[in-house]
Amino acid sequence: MRYEIDEQARLLWLDLVSAGSADKVLTATVALITARPELCSWDWIVECQPMPDDATVDHLSKLAEAWGPPPEVEAITVFVTQDRLLHLWARVLDFQFARRKHLIERDTEAARRLIERRRGLRPLR
């Protein structure tokens, strides 16, 4: 799985397409957040077109179990996809990850703009 960590922007970009199977995505993501727990409070952009065919609710449950404490202010994950139904799954994820909103955009630049708009609405720390 390819990823980029933007320390200054506190933004994680993941490319799930390059990972292959959902098991590989889960293993790599859990290793990443175990090594860098602060990433759980950052905003994420997740390239997932197409989603791994073998992704299940069980994969998400295991990720939620490994997740760190909720961030002080709401963080967001923006899935970059053309899948018009992924927003339904994203809504379910909102309940599995406290103080994290899961949203959908069609391209990476739109995802970045969405994150900037949402950050502008956050309370100052």
WOTA-V721749 format. One record per backbone hydrogen bond with DSSP energy under -0.5 kcal/mol. NH is the residue of the N-H (numbers start at 1). CO is the residue of the C=O. Records with the same first field share a line. If there is no record, write none. Layout:
NH->CO / CO
This chain:
2->15
4->13
6->4 / 11
7->5
10->6
11->6
12->43
13->4
14->45
15->2
16->14 / 47
17->47
19->16
20->16 / 17
21->19
25->21
26->22
27->23
28->24
29->25
30->26
31->27
32->28
33->29
34->30
35->31
36->32
39->36
40->37
41->38
42->39
43->10
44->76
45->12
46->78
47->14 / 45
48->46 / 80
50->48
55->52
60->56
61->57
62->58
63->59
64->60
65->61
66->62
67->63
75->99
77->101
78->44
79->77 / 103
80->46
81->79 / 105
84->82
86->83
88->85
89->85
90->86
91->87
92->88
93->89
94->90
95->91 / 92
96->92 / 93
97->93
98->96
100->97
101->75
103->77 / 101
105->79
111->107
112->108
113->109
114->110
115->111
116->112
117->113
118->114
119->115
120->116
121->117 / 118
122->118 / 119
